[in-house]
Amino acid sequence: MKPTLELNETNFDRAVLQSNQPVVVDFWAEWCGPCKMLAPVLDEIARDLHGQAVVAKVNVDQEPALAARFNIQGIPTLLYFSGGEVRDQTVGVVSRKNILTKLAALRAAIENDTSPLMI
């Protein structure tokens, strides 16, 4: 079983916008070299943070409407959601530490019942 959640138009709102945990969504494509570099890092984070955060993926070739909905211009793009809203984003390959730092800030905000600054 894959540690990351595959998203599509049908399950996106329930899995991401209605989640009570922070969610990082990777917008990627099969042909994208940097996306393939980032995939194992996201899988590892998904396993390590199981139950604390959700790591999900959207294949932009299979789900172009979702990519358009969030104005994805380049891949990989990571969108960080909390409380049903985009709170942060990164474009390109980023480090495990960078992703974990952003997710930790979202988890802390949820625990303290505060909203981190939106992008």
C-alpha distances in whole Angstrom, upper triangle without the diagonal:
4,6,9,10,11,15,18,21,20,18,19,22,20,17,20,23,23,21,23,21,21,19,19,18,18,20,19,20,19,22,23,23,23,20,18,20,18,15,14,16,14,11,13,15,12,11,15,16,13,16,18,17,15,14,14,14,17,18,22,22,20,22,25,26,24,25,29,28,28,30,27,30,28,24,23,24,22,23,23,24,25,27,26,28,27,28,28,27,27,27,26,24,25,24,21,25,26,22,22,26,26,23,25,28,26,25,29,30,28,29,33,33,34,33,32,34,33,33
4,5,7,9,13,16,19,19,16,17,20,19,16,17,21,21,19,21,19,19,16,15,15,14,16,16,17,16,20,19,20,19,16,15,16,15,11,11,13,11,8,10,12,9,9,13,14,12,15,17,15,12,11,10,11,14,15,19,20,18,19,22,24,21,22,26,25,24,27,24,26,24,21,19,20,18,20,20,21,23,25,24,25,24,25,25,23,23,23,22,20,21,21,18,21,22,19,19,23,22,20,22,25,23,23,26,28,26,27,31,31,32,30,29,31,30,30
4,7,10,13,16,20,19,16,17,19,18,14,16,19,19,17,18,16,16,13,13,13,13,16,16,18,18,21,20,20,19,16,15,16,14,11,10,11,9,6,8,9,6,6,10,10,8,11,13,12,9,8,9,11,14,16,19,21,20,20,23,24,21,22,25,25,23,26,23,26,24,20,18,19,17,18,17,18,20,22,22,23,22,23,22,21,21,22,21,19,19,18,16,18,19,16,16,20,19,16,19,22,20,19,23,24,23,24,27,27,28,27,26,28,27,27
4,6,9,13,16,17,14,13,16,15,12,13,16,17,15,17,14,14,11,10,9,10,12,13,15,15,19,18,19,17,14,14,15,12,9,10,11,7,6,9,9,6,8,11,11,10,12,13,11,8,5,5,7,10,12,16,18,17,16,19,20,17,18,22,21,20,22,20,22,21,17,15,15,13,14,14,15,17,20,19,20,19,20,19,18,18,19,19,17,17,17,15,18,18,14,15,18,17,15,18,20,18,18,22,23,21,23,26,26,27,25,24,26,24,24
4,6,10,13,13,10,10,13,12,9,10,14,15,13,15,14,13,10,10,9,10,12,13,15,16,19,19,20,19,16,16,18,15,12,14,14,11,10,13,12,9,11,14,13,11,13,14,11,8,6,4,6,9,11,15,17,15,14,17,18,15,16,20,19,18,21,19,22,21,18,16,16,14,14,14,14,16,18,17,18,18,19,19,18,19,20,20,19,19,20,18,21,20,17,17,20,19,16,19,21,19,19,23,23,21,23,26,26,26,24,24,26,24,24
4,7,11,11,9,9,13,13,10,11,15,16,15,18,17,16,12,12,9,10,10,11,12,13,17,17,19,18,15,15,18,15,12,15,16,12,12,15,15,12,15,18,17,15,17,18,15,11,9,6,5,6,8,12,13,11,11,14,15,13,14,17,17,17,19,17,20,19,16,15,15,14,14,16,16,18,20,18,19,18,20,20,19,19,19,20,19,20,21,20,23,22,18,20,23,21,19,22,24,21,22,25,26,24,26,29,28,28,26,26,27,25,24
4,7,8,6,6,9,10,8,9,12,14,13,17,16,15,12,12,9,10,10,11,13,15,18,18,20,20,16,17,20,17,15,17,18,15,15,18,17,14,17,20,18,17,18,18,15,12,10,7,6,5,8,10,12,10,9,12,12,9,11,14,14,14,16,15,18,18,16,15,14,13,13,14,14,17,18,15,16,16,19,19,17,19,19,20,20,21,23,21,24,23,19,21,23,21,19,22,23,21,21,25,25,23,26,28,27,27,25,24,25,23,22
4,5,6,6,9,11,10,11,13,15,15,19,19,18,15,15,11,12,11,13,14,15,19,19,22,21,18,19,22,20,18,21,21,18,18,22,21,18,21,24,22,21,21,22,19,15,14,10,9,7,8,10,11,8,6,10,9,8,10,13,12,13,16,15,18,18,17,17,16,16,15,17,16,19,19,16,17,17,20,21,19,20,20,21,22,24,26,25,27,26,22,24,26,24,22,26,26,23,24,28,27,25,28,31,29,29,26,26,27,24,24
4,6,6,8,10,11,11,12,14,16,19,20,19,16,16,13,15,13,15,16,18,21,21,25,24,21,23,25,23,21,24,25,21,22,25,24,21,24,27,25,23,23,24,21,17,17,13,12,10,11,11,13,10,7,10,8,7,10,12,10,12,15,15,19,20,19,19,18,17,16,18,16,19,19,15,17,17,20,21,20,22,22,23,25,26,28,27,30,28,24,26,28,25,24,27,27,24,25,29,28,26,29,31,29,29,26,26,27,24,23
4,6,8,8,10,11,12,13,15,19,19,20,17,18,15,17,16,18,19,21,24,24,27,27,23,25,27,25,23,25,26,22,22,26,24,21,24,27,24,22,22,23,20,17,17,14,14,12,14,15,16,13,10,13,11,10,14,15,14,16,19,19,22,23,22,22,21,20,18,19,18,19,19,16,18,19,22,23,23,25,25,26,27,28,30,29,31,30,26,27,29,27,25,28,28,25,26,29,28,26,29,31,29,29,27,28,28,25,26
4,6,6,6,8,10,10,11,15,16,16,14,15,13,15,15,17,19,20,24,24,26,26,22,23,26,23,21,23,23,20,19,23,21,18,21,23,21,19,18,19,17,13,14,11,12,11,13,15,17,14,12,15,13,11,14,16,15,16,19,19,22,23,21,20,19,18,16,17,15,17,16,14,16,17,20,21,21,23,23,25,26,26,28,26,28,27,23,24,26,24,21,24,25,22,22,26,25,23,25,28,26,26,24,25,26,24,24
4,6,5,6,7,9,10,14,14,14,11,12,10,12,12,15,17,20,23,22,25,23,20,22,24,21,19,22,22,18,19,22,20,17,20,22,20,18,18,18,15,12,12,9,10,9,12,13,16,13,11,13,11,9,12,14,11,12,15,15,19,20,18,18,16,15,13,14,12,14,14,11,13,13,16,18,17,19,20,22,23,23,25,24,26,24,20,22,24,21,19,22,22,19,20,24,22,20,24,26,24,24,21,22,23,20,20
4,6,5,5,6,9,12,13,14,12,13,12,15,15,18,21,23,26,25,28,26,23,25,27,24,22,25,24,21,21,24,22,19,22,24,21,20,19,19,16,13,14,12,13,13,16,16,19,17,14,16,13,11,14,15,12,13,16,17,21,22,21,20,18,16,14,14,11,12,12,8,11,12,16,18,18,21,22,24,25,25,27,26,27,25,22,23,24,21,19,22,22,18,19,23,21,19,22,24,22,22,19,20,21,19,20
4,6,6,5,7,10,12,13,12,14,13,16,17,20,22,25,28,27,29,28,25,26,28,25,23,25,24,21,21,23,21,18,21,22,19,18,16,17,15,12,14,12,14,14,18,19,21,19,16,18,16,14,17,18,16,16,20,20,24,25,23,23,20,18,16,15,13,13,12,10,13,15,17,19,20,23,24,26,27,27,28,26,27,26,22,23,25,22,19,22,22,19,19,22,21,18,21,23,21,22,20,21,23,21,22
4,6,6,6,9,10,11,9,11,10,14,15,18,20,22,25,25,27,25,22,23,25,21,19,21,21,17,17,19,17,14,17,19,16,14,13,14,11,9,10,9,11,12,15,17,20,18,15,18,17,13,16,18,16,16,19,19,23,23,21,20,18,16,14,13,11,12,12,10,13,14,16,18,18,20,22,24,24,23,24,22,24,23,19,20,22,19,16,19,20,16,17,20,19,17,20,22,20,21,19,20,22,20,21
4,6,5,9,9,8,6,9,8,12,13,16,19,22,25,23,26,24,20,22,24,20,19,21,20,16,17,19,17,14,18,19,16,15,14,14,11,8,10,8,11,11,15,16,19,18,15,17,16,12,14,16,14,13,17,16,20,21,19,18,16,13,11,10,7,8,9,7,9,10,12,14,15,17,19,21,22,21,22,21,22,20,17,18,19,16,14,17,17,14,15,18,17,15,18,20,18,19,16,17,18,16,17
4,6,9,10,10,9,11,11,15,16,19,22,25,28,26,28,26,23,26,27,23,22,24,23,19,21,23,20,18,21,22,19,18,16,16,13,11,13,12,14,14,18,18,22,20,17,18,16,13,15,17,13,13,17,17,21,22,21,20,17,15,12,11,7,8,7,4,7,9,12,14,15,19,21,23,24,23,25,23,24,22,19,20,21,17,15,18,18,14,15,18,16,14,18,19,17,17,15,16,17,15,16
4,7,9,10,10,13,14,17,19,22,25,27,30,29,31,29,26,28,29,25,24,26,25,21,22,24,21,18,21,22,18,17,15,15,13,12,14,14,16,17,20,21,24,22,19,21,19,16,19,20,17,17,20,21,25,26,24,23,21,18,15,13,10,9,7,6,10,12,14,17,19,22,24,26,27,26,27,25,26,24,21,21,22,19,17,19,19,15,15,18,16,14,17,19,16,17,15,17,19,17,19
4,5,7,8,11,12,16,18,21,24,26,29,28,30,28,24,26,27,23,22,23,22,18,19,20,17,15,17,18,15,13,11,11,9,8,11,12,15,16,20,22,25,23,20,22,21,17,19,21,19,18,21,21,25,25,24,22,20,17,14,12,9,8,7,7,10,12,14,16,18,20,23,25,25,24,24,22,23,22,18,18,19,17,14,16,16,13,12,15,14,11,14,17,15,16,15,16,18,17,19
4,7,9,13,15,18,21,24,27,29,32,31,32,30,27,28,29,25,24,25,23,20,20,21,18,16,18,18,14,13,10,10,9,10,13,14,18,20,23,25,28,26,24,26,24,21,23,25,22,20,24,24,28,28,26,25,22,19,16,13,10,8,7,9,12,14,14,17,19,22,24,27,26,25,25,22,23,22,19,18,18,16,13,14,15,11,10,13,12,9,11,13,12,13,13,15,18,17,20
4,6,10,13,16,19,22,25,27,30,28,29,27,24,25,25,22,21,21,19,16,17,17,14,12,15,14,11,10,8,6,5,7,10,12,16,18,22,23,27,25,23,25,24,20,22,24,22,20,23,23,26,26,24,22,20,16,14,11,9,7,8,10,12,13,13,15,17,19,22,24,23,21,21,19,19,18,15,14,15,13,10,11,12,9,7,11,11,8,10,13,12,14,13,14,17,16,19
4,7,10,13,16,19,23,25,28,25,26,24,21,23,23,19,19,19,17,14,16,16,13,12,15,14,10,11,10,8,5,6,9,11,14,16,20,21,25,24,22,23,23,19,20,22,20,17,20,20,23,22,21,19,16,13,11,7,6,5,8,9,10,10,10,11,13,15,18,20,20,18,18,16,16,15,12,11,12,10,7,9,9,6,6,10,10,8,11,13,13,13,12,11,14,14,15
4,6,10,13,16,19,22,24,22,23,21,18,20,20,16,16,17,15,12,13,15,12,10,14,14,11,11,11,9,6,5,6,7,10,13,16,18,21,20,18,20,19,15,16,19,17,15,18,17,20,19,18,16,13,10,8,6,5,7,9,9,10,9,10,11,11,14,16,18,18,16,17,15,16,15,11,11,13,10,8,11,12,9,10,13,13,12,15,17,16,16,14,14,16,14,15
4,7,10,13,16,19,21,19,20,17,14,16,17,13,13,14,12,9,12,13,10,10,13,14,11,12,13,12,8,6,5,6,8,11,14,15,19,19,17,18,18,14,14,17,16,13,16,14,17,16,14,12,10,6,6,4,6,9,12,12,11,9,10,9,9,10,13,14,14,13,14,12,14,12,8,10,12,9,8,11,12,10,12,15,15,15,17,19,19,18,16,15,16,14,14
4,6,9,13,16,18,16,18,15,12,15,16,12,12,14,13,10,12,14,12,11,15,16,14,15,16,15,11,8,6,5,5,7,10,12,15,15,13,14,15,11,11,14,13,11,13,12,15,14,12,10,8,5,5,6,8,11,14,12,12,10,12,11,9,10,12,13,14,13,15,14,16,14,11,13,15,12,11,15,16,14,15,19,18,18,21,23,22,21,19,17,18,16,15
4,6,10,12,14,12,14,12,9,11,12,9,9,12,11,8,11,14,12,12,15,17,16,16,18,17,14,11,8,6,5,6,8,10,13,13,12,14,15,12,10,14,14,12,13,11,13,11,9,7,6,5,7,9,11,15,18,16,15,13,14,12,10,10,10,10,11,11,14,13,16,14,11,14,16,14,13,17,18,16,18,21,21,21,24,26,25,24,22,20,20,18,17
4,7,11,12,11,13,12,9,12,13,11,11,14,14,12,14,17,16,15,19,21,19,20,22,21,17,14,11,9,6,5,6,6,10,11,10,10,12,9,7,11,12,10,11,8,10,9,6,6,5,6,8,11,13,17,19,17,16,14,16,14,11,11,10,10,12,13,16,16,19,17,14,17,19,17,17,20,21,19,21,24,24,24,27,29,28,27,24,22,22,19,17
4,7,9,7,10,9,6,9,11,9,9,13,14,12,14,17,17,16,19,21,21,21,23,23,19,16,13,11,7,6,5,6,8,10,10,11,14,12,9,13,15,13,13,10,11,9,6,5,7,9,11,15,17,20,23,21,20,17,19,17,14,13,11,10,11,14,16,17,20,18,16,19,21,19,19,23,24,22,24,27,27,27,30,32,31,30,27,25,25,22,21
4,6,5,9,10,7,9,12,11,11,14,16,14,16,19,19,19,22,24,24,24,26,26,23,19,16,13,10,8,5,6,6,9,10,11,14,13,11,14,16,16,15,12,13,10,8,8,10,13,15,18,20,24,26,24,23,21,23,21,17,16,14,13,13,16,19,20,23,21,19,22,25,23,23,26,27,26,28,31,31,31,33,36,35,34,31,29,29,26,24
4,6,8,10,8,8,11,12,11,14,16,15,16,19,20,19,22,24,25,25,27,27,24,21,18,15,12,11,8,9,8,10,12,14,17,16,15,18,20,19,19,16,16,14,11,11,14,16,18,21,23,27,29,27,27,24,26,24,21,19,17,15,15,18,20,21,24,23,21,24,27,25,25,28,30,29,30,33,34,33,36,38,38,37,34,32,32,29,27
4,6,9,8,8,12,13,13,16,18,17,18,21,22,22,25,27,27,28,30,30,27,24,21,18,15,14,10,11,10,12,15,15,19,18,16,19,21,20,20,16,16,13,10,11,14,17,20,23,26,29,32,29,28,26,28,25,22,19,16,14,15,18,21,22,25,24,23,26,28,27,27,30,32,31,32,35,36,36,38,40,40,39,36,34,33,31,28
4,6,5,7,9,10,11,14,15,15,17,19,20,21,23,25,25,26,29,28,25,22,19,17,14,13,11,11,11,14,15,15,19,18,15,18,20,19,18,14,13,10,7,8,11,14,17,20,23,27,30,28,26,23,25,22,18,16,13,11,11,15,17,19,22,21,19,23,25,23,24,27,28,28,30,33,33,33,36,38,37,36,33,31,30,28,25
4,5,5,6,9,10,13,14,15,16,18,20,20,23,24,25,26,29,29,25,23,20,18,16,16,14,14,15,17,19,19,22,21,18,21,23,22,21,17,16,12,10,9,13,15,19,22,25,28,31,30,28,25,26,23,19,16,14,10,10,13,16,17,20,20,19,22,24,23,24,27,29,28,30,33,33,34,36,38,38,37,34,31,31,29,26
4,5,5,6,9,11,12,13,15,16,17,18,21,22,23,24,27,26,23,21,17,17,14,15,14,14,16,18,19,19,22,20,17,20,22,20,19,15,15,11,8,7,10,12,16,19,22,25,29,27,26,22,23,20,16,13,10,7,6,10,12,14,17,16,15,19,20,20,21,24,25,25,27,29,30,31,33,35,35,33,31,28,28,26,23
4,5,5,6,10,10,10,12,15,15,16,18,20,20,21,24,24,20,18,14,13,11,11,10,11,13,15,16,16,19,17,15,18,20,18,18,14,14,11,7,5,9,10,14,17,20,23,26,25,23,20,21,18,15,13,10,8,7,10,13,14,17,16,14,18,20,19,19,22,24,23,25,28,28,29,31,33,33,32,29,27,27,25,22
4,5,5,8,10,10,11,14,15,16,18,19,21,21,25,24,21,19,15,15,12,13,12,14,15,16,18,19,22,20,18,21,23,21,21,18,18,14,11,9,12,14,17,19,22,25,29,27,26,23,24,22,18,16,14,11,10,12,14,14,18,18,16,19,21,21,21,24,26,25,27,29,30,31,33,35,35,34,32,29,30,28,26
4,6,7,8,10,11,12,14,15,17,18,20,21,24,24,21,19,16,16,14,16,15,17,18,20,21,22,24,22,20,23,25,22,22,19,19,15,12,10,13,14,17,19,22,25,29,28,27,24,24,21,18,15,13,10,7,10,11,11,15,15,14,17,19,19,20,22,24,24,26,28,29,30,32,34,34,33,31,28,29,27,25
4,6,5,6,9,10,11,12,15,16,16,18,21,20,17,16,12,13,11,13,14,15,17,19,19,20,23,20,18,22,22,20,20,17,17,14,11,8,10,10,14,15,19,22,25,24,23,20,20,18,15,12,11,9,6,8,8,9,12,12,11,13,16,16,16,19,21,21,22,24,26,26,28,30,31,30,27,25,25,24,22
4,5,5,6,9,10,10,12,14,15,16,19,19,16,14,11,11,9,12,12,15,16,17,18,20,22,19,18,22,22,20,21,18,19,16,12,10,12,11,15,16,19,22,25,24,23,21,21,19,16,15,14,12,10,11,11,11,15,15,12,15,18,17,17,20,22,21,22,25,26,26,28,30,31,30,28,26,27,25,24
4,5,5,6,9,10,11,12,14,15,19,19,17,15,12,13,12,15,16,18,20,21,21,23,25,23,22,25,26,24,25,21,22,19,16,13,15,14,17,18,21,23,26,26,26,23,23,21,19,17,17,15,12,12,11,10,14,15,13,14,18,18,17,19,22,22,22,25,27,27,28,31,31,31,29,27,28,27,26
4,5,5,6,9,10,11,12,14,17,17,14,14,11,12,13,16,17,19,21,22,22,24,26,23,22,25,25,23,24,21,22,19,15,13,14,12,15,16,18,21,24,24,24,21,21,18,16,14,15,13,10,9,8,6,10,11,9,10,14,14,14,16,19,19,19,22,24,24,25,28,29,28,26,24,25,24,23
4,5,5,6,9,10,10,12,15,14,12,10,7,9,9,13,14,17,19,20,19,21,23,20,19,22,22,20,22,19,20,18,14,12,12,10,13,13,15,18,21,21,20,18,18,16,15,13,14,13,11,10,10,8,11,12,9,10,13,13,12,15,17,17,17,20,22,21,23,26,26,26,24,22,23,22,22
4,5,5,6,9,10,10,14,14,12,11,8,9,10,14,15,18,20,20,20,23,24,21,21,25,25,22,24,21,23,21,17,15,16,14,16,16,18,20,23,22,23,21,21,20,18,17,18,17,14,14,13,11,14,15,12,13,16,16,14,17,20,19,19,22,24,23,24,27,28,28,26,25,26,25,25
4,5,5,6,9,10,14,14,12,12,10,12,14,17,19,22,24,24,24,26,28,24,24,28,27,25,27,24,26,23,20,17,18,15,18,17,19,21,24,24,24,22,22,20,19,18,19,18,15,14,12,9,12,14,11,11,15,16,14,15,19,19,18,21,23,23,23,26,27,28,26,25,27,26,26
4,5,5,6,8,11,10,9,9,8,11,13,17,19,21,24,24,23,25,26,23,23,26,25,23,25,22,24,22,19,16,16,13,15,14,16,17,20,21,21,19,19,17,17,16,18,17,14,13,11,8,10,11,9,8,12,12,10,12,15,15,14,17,19,19,20,23,24,24,23,21,23,23,23
4,6,5,6,9,9,7,7,5,8,11,15,17,20,23,22,21,24,25,21,22,25,24,22,24,22,25,23,19,17,17,14,15,14,15,16,19,19,20,19,19,18,17,17,19,19,17,15,14,11,14,14,11,10,14,14,11,13,16,15,14,18,20,18,20,23,23,24,23,22,24,23,23
4,6,5,9,10,10,10,9,12,14,18,20,23,26,25,25,27,28,25,25,29,28,26,28,26,28,26,23,20,20,17,19,17,18,19,22,22,23,22,22,22,21,21,22,22,19,18,16,13,15,17,14,12,16,17,14,15,19,18,16,19,22,20,21,24,25,26,25,24,27,26,27
4,6,9,9,9,11,10,14,17,20,23,25,28,27,27,29,30,27,27,30,29,27,29,27,29,27,24,21,21,18,19,17,18,19,22,23,23,22,22,21,21,20,22,22,19,17,15,11,13,15,12,10,14,15,12,13,16,16,14,17,20,19,19,22,23,24,24,23,25,25,26
4,6,5,6,8,9,12,16,19,22,25,27,27,26,28,28,25,25,28,27,25,27,25,28,26,23,21,20,16,17,14,15,15,18,19,20,19,19,18,19,19,22,22,20,18,16,12,13,14,12,9,12,13,10,10,14,13,11,14,16,15,15,19,20,21,20,20,22,23,23
4,6,6,7,9,12,15,19,22,24,27,26,25,28,28,24,25,28,27,25,28,26,29,27,25,22,21,18,18,16,16,16,18,19,21,20,20,20,21,21,24,24,22,20,19,15,17,18,15,13,16,16,12,13,17,15,13,16,18,16,17,20,21,22,22,22,24,24,25
4,6,8,10,13,17,20,23,26,29,27,26,29,28,25,26,29,27,25,29,27,30,29,27,24,23,19,19,16,15,15,16,17,20,20,20,21,22,23,25,26,24,23,21,18,19,20,16,14,17,16,13,13,16,14,11,15,16,14,14,18,18,20,20,20,24,24,25
4,7,10,13,17,20,23,26,29,28,26,28,28,24,25,28,26,24,27,26,29,28,25,23,21,18,17,14,13,12,14,16,17,18,17,18,19,20,23,24,23,20,19,16,16,17,14,11,13,13,9,10,12,11,8,11,13,11,11,15,16,17,17,17,20,21,22
4,7,10,13,17,20,22,25,24,23,25,25,21,22,24,23,20,23,22,25,24,22,19,18,14,13,10,10,10,12,14,15,15,14,15,16,17,20,21,20,18,17,14,15,15,11,10,12,11,7,9,11,9,8,12,13,11,13,16,16,17,16,16,18,18,20
4,6,10,13,16,19,22,21,19,22,21,18,19,22,20,18,21,20,23,22,19,17,16,12,12,10,10,11,13,13,14,14,14,15,15,16,19,20,19,17,17,15,16,16,12,12,14,13,10,12,14,12,11,15,16,14,16,19,19,19,18,17,20,19,20
4,7,11,14,16,19,18,17,19,20,16,17,20,19,17,20,18,20,19,16,14,13,10,10,10,10,12,15,15,15,14,15,14,14,14,16,17,15,15,15,13,15,14,11,11,14,13,10,13,15,13,13,17,18,17,19,22,21,22,20,19,20,19,19
4,7,10,13,16,15,13,16,16,13,14,17,16,15,17,15,18,17,15,13,12,10,10,10,11,13,16,14,15,14,16,15,14,15,16,16,16,16,17,15,18,17,13,14,17,15,13,16,18,16,16,20,20,19,21,24,23,23,21,20,22,20,20
4,7,9,12,11,10,13,14,11,11,15,15,13,16,13,16,15,12,10,10,9,10,12,13,16,18,16,17,15,17,16,14,14,14,15,15,15,17,16,19,18,14,16,19,17,16,19,21,18,20,23,23,22,25,27,27,26,24,23,23,21,20
4,6,9,8,7,9,10,8,8,12,12,11,13,11,14,13,11,10,10,10,11,13,14,17,19,17,17,15,18,17,15,15,14,15,16,17,19,19,22,20,17,19,22,19,18,22,23,21,22,26,25,24,27,29,28,28,25,24,24,21,20
4,6,5,6,8,11,9,9,12,13,13,14,11,14,12,10,10,11,12,14,16,18,21,23,20,20,18,21,20,17,17,15,15,16,18,21,21,24,22,19,22,24,22,21,25,26,24,26,29,29,28,31,33,32,31,28,27,27,24,23
4,5,5,5,8,7,6,9,11,11,11,9,10,10,9,10,10,12,13,17,18,22,23,20,20,18,20,19,16,16,14,15,16,19,22,22,25,23,20,23,25,23,23,26,27,25,27,30,29,29,32,34,33,32,28,27,27,23,22
4,6,6,9,10,9,11,14,14,14,12,13,12,11,12,14,16,17,21,22,25,27,24,23,21,24,23,20,19,17,17,19,22,24,25,28,26,24,27,29,26,26,30,31,29,30,34,33,33,36,38,36,35,32,31,30,27,25
4,6,9,9,10,12,14,15,16,14,16,15,14,15,16,17,18,21,21,25,26,23,23,22,25,24,21,21,19,20,21,23,26,26,29,27,25,27,30,27,26,30,31,28,30,33,33,32,35,37,36,35,32,31,31,28,26
4,6,6,7,9,10,11,13,11,14,14,13,14,14,15,15,18,18,22,23,19,19,18,22,21,19,19,18,19,21,23,25,25,28,26,23,26,28,25,24,28,29,26,28,31,30,29,32,34,33,32,29,28,28,25,23
4,5,5,6,8,10,10,9,11,13,13,14,14,16,16,19,19,23,24,20,20,18,22,21,18,19,17,19,21,23,26,27,29,27,24,27,29,26,26,29,29,27,29,32,31,30,34,35,34,33,29,28,28,24,22
4,5,5,6,9,10,10,13,15,15,16,15,16,16,18,18,21,22,18,18,17,20,20,19,20,19,21,23,25,28,28,30,28,25,28,29,26,25,29,29,26,28,31,30,29,33,34,32,31,28,27,26,23,22
4,5,5,6,8,9,12,14,13,14,12,13,12,15,14,18,18,15,14,14,17,17,15,17,16,18,20,22,25,25,27,24,21,24,25,22,22,25,25,22,25,28,26,25,29,30,28,27,24,24,23,20,19
4,5,5,6,5,8,10,10,11,10,11,11,14,15,18,20,17,15,14,17,16,14,15,13,15,18,19,23,23,25,23,20,23,24,21,21,25,25,23,25,28,27,26,30,31,29,28,25,24,23,19,18
4,5,5,6,9,11,13,14,13,14,13,17,17,20,21,18,16,15,18,17,15,17,15,18,21,22,25,26,28,25,23,26,27,24,24,28,27,24,27,30,28,28,31,33,31,29,25,25,23,20,18
4,6,8,11,14,15,16,13,14,12,15,14,17,18,14,13,12,16,16,15,17,16,19,22,23,26,26,28,25,22,25,26,22,22,26,25,22,25,27,25,25,29,30,28,26,23,22,21,17,16
4,6,9,11,12,13,10,11,9,12,12,15,16,13,11,9,12,12,11,13,13,16,19,19,22,23,24,21,19,22,22,19,19,23,22,19,22,25,23,23,26,27,25,24,20,19,18,14,13
4,6,9,11,13,10,12,11,14,15,18,20,17,14,12,15,14,12,13,12,15,18,19,23,24,25,22,20,24,24,20,21,25,24,22,25,27,25,26,29,30,28,26,23,21,19,16,14
4,6,7,9,7,10,10,13,15,18,20,18,15,13,15,13,11,11,9,12,15,16,20,21,23,20,18,22,22,19,20,24,23,21,24,27,25,26,29,30,29,27,23,22,20,17,14
4,7,9,8,12,12,16,18,22,24,21,19,16,18,15,12,12,9,11,14,17,20,22,24,21,20,23,24,21,22,26,25,24,27,29,28,29,32,33,32,30,26,24,22,19,16
4,6,6,10,12,16,18,22,25,22,20,17,18,15,12,10,7,8,11,14,17,19,21,19,18,21,22,20,21,25,24,24,26,29,28,29,32,33,32,30,27,24,23,20,17
3,5,8,11,15,17,21,24,22,20,17,18,15,12,10,7,6,9,12,15,17,19,17,16,19,20,18,20,23,23,22,25,28,27,28,31,32,32,30,27,24,23,21,18
4,7,10,13,16,20,23,21,19,16,17,14,11,8,6,5,7,9,13,14,17,14,13,17,18,16,17,21,21,20,23,25,25,26,29,30,30,28,25,23,22,20,18
4,6,10,13,17,20,18,16,12,13,11,7,6,4,6,8,10,13,14,16,13,12,15,16,14,15,19,19,18,20,23,22,23,26,27,27,25,22,19,19,16,14
4,6,10,13,17,15,13,10,11,8,5,5,6,8,9,9,12,12,14,11,9,12,13,11,11,15,15,14,17,19,19,19,22,24,23,22,19,17,16,14,13
4,6,10,13,12,10,6,8,6,4,7,9,12,13,12,15,15,16,13,10,13,14,10,11,14,14,12,15,17,17,17,20,21,21,19,16,14,14,11,10
4,7,10,10,8,6,6,5,6,9,12,14,15,13,15,14,15,12,9,11,11,8,8,11,10,8,11,14,13,13,16,18,17,16,13,11,12,10,10
4,7,6,5,4,5,7,9,12,15,18,18,17,18,17,18,15,12,13,14,10,9,12,11,8,11,13,12,11,15,16,15,14,11,10,11,10,11
4,5,6,7,6,9,12,15,18,21,22,20,21,19,19,17,14,14,14,11,9,11,10,7,8,11,9,8,12,13,11,11,8,9,11,10,12
4,6,8,9,12,15,19,21,24,25,23,24,23,23,21,18,18,18,15,13,15,13,9,11,13,10,8,12,13,10,10,8,10,12,11,14
4,7,9,12,14,18,20,23,24,23,25,23,24,21,19,19,19,16,14,17,16,12,14,16,13,12,16,17,14,14,11,13,14,12,14
4,6,9,11,15,18,21,22,21,23,22,22,20,17,18,18,14,14,16,14,11,14,16,13,13,16,17,15,13,10,11,11,8,10
4,6,8,11,14,17,19,18,20,20,20,17,15,16,16,12,12,15,13,11,14,16,14,14,18,18,16,15,11,10,10,7,7
4,7,11,14,17,18,17,18,18,18,15,13,14,13,9,10,12,10,8,12,13,11,12,16,16,14,12,9,7,7,4,6
4,7,11,14,15,13,15,15,15,12,10,13,11,8,10,12,10,9,13,14,13,15,18,18,17,15,12,9,8,6,5
4,7,10,12,11,13,14,14,11,10,13,12,9,11,14,13,12,16,17,16,18,21,21,21,19,15,13,12,10,7
4,7,8,7,11,12,13,9,9,12,12,10,12,15,15,15,18,19,19,21,23,24,24,22,19,16,15,13,10
4,7,8,12,14,15,12,12,15,16,14,16,19,18,18,21,23,23,24,27,28,28,25,22,19,18,16,13
4,6,10,13,14,12,12,16,16,15,17,20,20,20,23,25,25,26,29,30,30,28,25,22,21,20,17
4,7,10,12,10,10,14,15,14,16,19,20,20,22,24,25,26,28,30,30,29,26,23,22,21,19
4,7,8,6,7,10,11,11,13,16,16,17,19,21,22,23,25,27,28,26,23,20,20,19,17
4,5,5,6,9,10,11,13,14,16,17,19,20,22,23,25,26,27,26,24,21,21,21,19
4,5,5,6,9,10,11,12,14,16,16,18,20,21,22,24,25,25,23,20,21,21,20
4,6,5,6,9,10,10,12,14,15,16,18,20,21,22,24,23,21,19,20,20,19
4,6,5,6,9,10,11,13,14,15,17,19,20,21,23,21,19,16,17,17,16
4,5,5,6,9,10,11,12,14,16,17,18,20,21,20,18,15,16,16,15
4,5,5,6,9,10,10,12,14,15,16,18,19,19,18,15,17,17,17
4,6,5,6,9,10,11,12,14,15,16,18,17,16,13,14,15,16
4,5,5,6,9,10,11,13,14,15,16,15,13,10,12,12,12
4,5,5,6,9,10,11,12,14,15,14,13,11,13,14,14
4,5,5,6,9,10,10,12,14,13,13,11,14,15,16
4,6,5,6,9,10,10,12,10,10,7,10,12,14
4,5,5,6,9,10,10,9,8,7,10,11,13
4,5,5,6,9,10,10,10,10,13,14,17
4,5,5,6,8,8,9,9,13,15,17
4,5,5,6,5,6,6,10,12,15
4,5,5,6,7,9,12,14,17
4,5,8,10,11,15,17,20
4,5,9,10,14,16,20
4,7,10,13,15,19
4,7,10,12,15
4,6,8,12
4,6,9
4,7
4
